[in-house]
Amino acid sequence: MSKAFIRQFSRSAPVSGKGYSTVHPVHHLVKVEKSKLKPGYKDLLIPKDDIRSVKYKPTEYSQDRLVDYYNNTLKSDLLLQLYDHEAKVIKGATKKSWGTDSPYKLFRPLRKIKGGNRSAKDILPISHENIPEVTEIVVMAFNKKALELPHLNISTRLQLSQITNVKPKQIRAKANILPWKIRHGKECGGKSVLTGLDLSQFISTLTELVLPRIRAFKGIKNTSGDCHGNISFGLTAEDVSLFPEIEHYQELFPSLCGFDVTFKTTARTDEQARILLSGLGFPFYNPSKNSQE
């Protein structure tokens, strides 16, 4: 009987696993009272962004002059100009009229609003809580020569990264356009989204160094807007060559190309967005008046 018992016990040992415990650890369920820690460990509770923290990492910091100008000067001016004591909430329209300057337009069925089938956003009265501001800038470039010479597409993205200080995303064609030799999925440009300090630096470079040197630049058209507070305009290859980041290094780029700039703001109307950008130093003009003159 003793030998059979030993033989049976020896067989069950490998099956159950010698030294193996099926009980899960519970140390992660124990609550630690941080107030009762030793004085030597209390330094670990300091946030990482605090200079007293052990894990603090110093980074490069520079003052943003554009943000200071907006908060100290432009913000109060916009509130004074756009505030209306009797303003009410205007609900977003689902349809848009063709106009009233012609009898044919009066009785014409309403058309869809620009940007899709969704209704427009409600226009809220301007107060100290919703003063318009620039949230981000989208810079998009398209080089026609890169359709035949794919290596120029790399030059286009390098051009964007050098000017905006942001790594651009690859853009691919979404449709087939035979006259332009564009096929679905083919690389055709780059796009950079600017926020924070890069946004302020790009605006300062445009308003102070690039646009004043363009002789034929009249300003941004009053009609450039998507009816939702976003303003866009374009720059040619000659205009792009005036950026100080590539002005003296043009031989490093095989083919310069122009790009489109889109300002995304929190304004609900294009008029509010134009007032905001004009306060930042961007001029506007009415193309209809210039054509008549």
C-alpha positions as CSV (number, residue, x, y, z in Angstrom):
1,M,0.0,0.0,0.0
2,S,2.8,2.4,0.8
3,K,4.5,1.8,-2.6
4,A,1.2,2.4,-4.5
5,F,0.7,5.6,-2.6
6,I,4.1,6.8,-3.4
7,R,3.7,5.9,-7.1
8,Q,0.4,7.8,-7.3
9,F,1.8,10.8,-5.6
10,S,4.8,10.9,-7.9
11,R,2.6,10.9,-11.0
12,S,0.4,13.8,-9.8
13,A,3.3,16.1,-9.0
14,P,4.1,16.9,-12.7
15,V,0.5,17.4,-13.5
16,S,-0.3,19.9,-10.8
17,G,3.0,21.7,-11.4
18,K,5.5,21.7,-8.6
19,G,5.9,25.0,-6.9
20,Y,3.1,26.7,-9.0
21,S,0.4,28.8,-7.3
22,T,-3.0,29.4,-8.9
23,V,-3.7,32.4,-6.6
24,H,-3.5,35.7,-8.4
25,P,-1.5,38.5,-6.7
26,V,-3.5,41.1,-4.9
27,H,-0.8,43.7,-4.3
28,H,-2.3,46.0,-7.0
29,L,-5.6,46.1,-5.2
30,V,-4.1,47.4,-2.0
31,K,-4.7,51.2,-1.6
32,V,-1.7,53.2,-0.7
33,E,-2.3,56.2,1.6
34,K,0.0,58.8,0.1
35,S,-0.3,61.0,3.1
36,K,1.4,58.4,5.3
37,L,4.5,58.0,3.1
38,K,7.9,58.6,4.5
39,P,9.3,62.1,4.0
40,G,11.9,60.7,1.7
41,Y,9.3,59.4,-0.8
42,K,7.1,62.4,-0.9
43,D,9.2,64.0,-3.6
44,L,7.8,61.3,-6.0
45,L,4.3,62.8,-5.7
46,I,5.4,66.1,-7.3
47,P,4.1,66.4,-10.9
48,K,6.6,65.8,-13.7
49,D,6.2,69.4,-15.1
50,D,7.3,70.8,-11.7
51,I,11.0,71.8,-11.6
52,R,11.3,70.2,-8.1
53,S,10.3,66.8,-9.5
54,V,12.9,64.1,-10.0
55,K,11.5,63.3,-13.5
56,Y,11.5,67.0,-14.6
57,K,13.0,67.5,-18.1
58,P,13.9,71.0,-19.2
59,T,12.7,72.0,-22.7
60,E,13.3,75.0,-24.9
61,Y,10.8,77.8,-24.3
62,S,10.2,81.0,-26.2
63,Q,7.7,83.7,-25.6
64,D,4.8,83.8,-28.1
65,R,4.4,87.5,-29.1
66,L,1.3,86.8,-31.2
67,V,-0.6,85.2,-28.4
68,D,0.4,88.0,-26.0
69,Y,-0.9,90.5,-28.6
70,Y,-4.2,88.7,-29.0
71,N,-4.8,88.3,-25.3
72,N,-3.8,91.9,-24.3
73,T,-5.0,94.0,-27.2
74,L,-6.9,92.2,-30.0
75,K,-9.3,90.2,-27.8
76,S,-10.8,93.3,-26.1
77,D,-11.0,95.1,-29.5
78,L,-12.9,92.2,-31.1
79,L,-15.3,92.1,-28.2
80,L,-16.0,95.9,-28.5
81,Q,-16.5,95.7,-32.2
82,L,-18.6,92.5,-32.4
83,Y,-20.7,92.8,-29.3
84,D,-24.4,93.5,-29.7
85,H,-26.5,93.9,-26.7
86,E,-29.7,93.0,-28.5
87,A,-28.3,90.0,-30.4
88,K,-30.1,86.8,-30.4
89,V,-29.3,83.2,-31.4
90,I,-29.7,82.6,-35.1
91,K,-30.4,79.0,-35.9
92,G,-28.5,77.4,-38.7
93,A,-30.4,77.2,-42.0
94,T,-30.8,74.0,-43.8
95,K,-31.4,75.7,-47.2
96,K,-30.0,78.8,-48.8
97,S,-31.7,81.3,-51.2
98,W,-30.2,82.2,-54.5
99,G,-30.6,85.9,-53.9
100,T,-33.1,88.7,-54.5
101,D,-31.5,90.7,-57.3
102,S,-33.4,88.9,-60.0
103,P,-37.1,87.8,-60.4
104,Y,-35.8,84.4,-61.6
105,K,-34.1,83.9,-58.2
106,L,-37.1,84.8,-56.1
107,F,-39.2,81.9,-57.1
108,R,-36.4,79.4,-57.6
109,P,-36.3,76.4,-55.2
110,L,-33.8,76.9,-52.3
111,R,-30.4,75.3,-52.8
112,K,-28.3,73.3,-50.4
113,I,-25.9,75.1,-48.2
114,K,-22.2,75.0,-49.0
115,G,-20.3,72.0,-47.5
116,G,-22.9,69.2,-47.7
117,N,-26.4,68.4,-46.7
118,R,-25.9,69.2,-43.0
119,S,-27.5,72.3,-41.6
120,A,-25.3,75.3,-40.7
121,K,-24.2,75.9,-37.1
122,D,-26.2,78.2,-34.9
123,I,-24.8,81.8,-34.7
124,L,-24.4,82.7,-31.1
125,P,-24.2,86.3,-29.8
126,I,-20.6,87.4,-29.2
127,S,-19.6,87.5,-25.5
128,H,-16.4,87.3,-23.4
129,E,-16.7,83.5,-23.7
130,N,-16.8,83.0,-27.4
131,I,-14.5,85.7,-28.9
132,P,-13.2,84.4,-32.3
133,E,-9.7,83.1,-32.5
134,V,-7.5,81.1,-34.8
135,T,-7.4,77.4,-33.8
136,E,-5.2,76.0,-36.6
137,I,-3.7,76.6,-40.0
138,V,-3.7,74.0,-42.8
139,V,-1.0,74.4,-45.5
140,M,-1.6,72.1,-48.5
141,A,0.7,71.9,-51.5
142,F,0.2,70.2,-54.9
143,N,3.0,69.8,-57.5
144,K,1.9,68.9,-61.0
145,K,5.4,67.9,-62.1
146,A,5.5,65.3,-59.3
147,L,2.9,63.3,-61.2
148,E,5.4,62.4,-63.9
149,L,8.5,62.6,-61.7
150,P,7.7,60.9,-58.3
151,H,10.9,62.0,-56.6
152,L,9.7,65.7,-56.8
153,N,6.9,64.7,-54.3
154,I,9.6,64.3,-51.7
155,S,10.9,67.8,-52.5
156,T,7.4,69.2,-52.1
157,R,7.1,67.8,-48.6
158,L,10.5,68.9,-47.6
159,Q,9.6,72.4,-48.8
160,L,6.5,72.4,-46.5
161,S,8.4,71.0,-43.5
162,Q,11.1,73.7,-43.9
163,I,8.6,76.5,-44.0
164,T,6.1,75.3,-41.4
165,N,8.4,73.4,-39.0
166,V,5.8,70.6,-39.0
167,K,6.2,67.2,-40.7
168,P,3.7,67.1,-43.6
169,K,1.3,64.2,-44.2
170,Q,1.3,62.4,-47.5
171,I,-1.7,63.3,-49.8
172,R,-3.0,60.8,-52.3
173,A,-5.5,61.3,-55.1
174,K,-9.1,60.3,-54.4
175,A,-10.3,60.1,-58.0
176,N,-9.1,59.5,-61.6
177,I,-8.5,62.7,-63.7
178,L,-7.1,61.7,-67.0
179,P,-6.2,65.2,-68.4
180,W,-4.0,65.8,-65.3
181,K,-2.6,62.3,-65.3
182,I,-4.0,61.7,-61.8
183,R,-4.9,58.2,-60.7
184,H,-6.7,57.0,-57.6
185,G,-4.1,56.5,-54.8
186,K,-1.3,58.2,-56.5
187,E,0.9,60.6,-54.4
188,C,0.2,64.2,-55.3
189,G,1.3,66.5,-52.5
190,G,1.6,67.1,-48.8
191,K,-0.4,68.8,-46.0
192,S,0.8,70.4,-42.7
193,V,-1.4,71.3,-39.8
194,L,0.0,74.1,-37.6
195,T,-0.9,74.7,-34.0
196,G,0.6,76.5,-31.0
197,L,3.9,78.2,-31.5
198,D,4.3,77.0,-35.1
199,L,1.0,78.7,-36.0
200,S,2.1,82.0,-34.5
201,Q,5.5,81.9,-36.2
202,F,3.9,81.2,-39.6
203,I,1.5,84.1,-39.2
204,S,4.3,86.5,-38.2
205,T,6.5,85.4,-41.1
206,L,3.6,85.9,-43.6
207,T,2.5,89.3,-42.4
208,E,5.9,90.8,-41.7
209,L,8.3,89.3,-44.3
210,V,6.5,87.5,-47.2
211,L,3.3,89.4,-48.1
212,P,4.8,93.0,-47.9
213,R,7.4,91.9,-50.6
214,I,4.8,90.6,-53.1
215,R,4.3,93.4,-55.5
216,A,1.1,92.1,-57.1
217,F,-0.5,91.1,-53.8
218,K,-3.7,93.1,-53.2
219,G,-5.0,91.2,-50.3
220,I,-7.3,88.3,-49.5
221,K,-10.6,88.3,-51.4
222,N,-13.7,89.1,-49.4
223,T,-15.4,86.1,-51.1
224,S,-12.8,83.6,-49.8
225,G,-14.7,81.7,-47.1
226,D,-16.8,78.6,-46.5
227,C,-19.6,80.3,-44.6
228,H,-18.4,78.7,-41.4
229,G,-15.6,81.0,-40.4
230,N,-12.7,79.5,-42.3
231,I,-10.7,81.7,-44.7
232,S,-8.4,80.4,-47.5
233,F,-6.1,81.9,-50.0
234,G,-3.2,80.7,-52.2
235,L,0.4,81.6,-52.9
236,T,2.3,81.0,-56.1
237,A,5.8,79.4,-56.4
238,E,7.3,82.9,-56.8
239,D,5.6,84.0,-53.5
240,V,6.8,80.9,-51.7
241,S,10.4,81.6,-52.7
242,L,10.2,84.8,-50.5
243,F,10.1,82.7,-47.3
244,P,13.4,83.3,-45.4
245,E,13.6,79.5,-44.7
246,I,14.2,78.7,-48.4
247,E,15.0,82.0,-50.0
248,H,18.8,81.4,-50.0
249,Y,18.5,77.6,-50.4
250,Q,16.4,77.3,-53.5
251,E,19.1,75.2,-55.3
252,L,18.4,72.5,-52.7
253,F,14.8,72.1,-54.0
254,P,14.5,70.8,-57.6
255,S,11.0,72.3,-58.1
256,L,9.3,74.9,-56.0
257,C,5.5,74.9,-56.0
258,G,2.8,77.1,-54.5
259,F,0.4,76.1,-51.7
260,D,-3.0,76.9,-50.3
261,V,-3.4,78.3,-46.7
262,T,-6.6,77.8,-44.7
263,F,-7.2,79.6,-41.5
264,K,-9.6,77.6,-39.2
265,T,-11.2,79.9,-36.6
266,T,-14.0,79.6,-34.0
267,A,-16.0,82.3,-35.7
268,R,-19.4,81.3,-36.9
269,T,-19.5,83.7,-39.9
270,D,-17.0,84.7,-42.5
271,E,-17.4,88.4,-41.6
272,Q,-16.2,87.7,-38.0
273,A,-13.3,85.6,-39.4
274,R,-12.2,88.5,-41.7
275,I,-12.3,91.0,-38.9
276,L,-10.1,88.6,-36.8
277,L,-7.5,88.1,-39.6
278,S,-7.5,91.8,-40.4
279,G,-6.6,92.4,-36.8
280,L,-3.7,90.0,-37.2
281,G,-2.3,92.0,-40.2
282,F,-3.9,90.4,-43.2
283,P,-5.4,92.8,-45.8
284,F,-8.7,92.2,-47.6
285,Y,-10.1,93.7,-50.8
286,N,-13.3,93.6,-52.8
287,P,-12.6,92.0,-56.3
288,S,-15.8,93.5,-57.8
289,K,-14.8,97.1,-57.1
290,N,-11.3,96.6,-58.6
291,S,-12.8,95.1,-61.8
292,Q,-15.1,98.1,-62.2
293,E,-12.3,100.5,-61.8
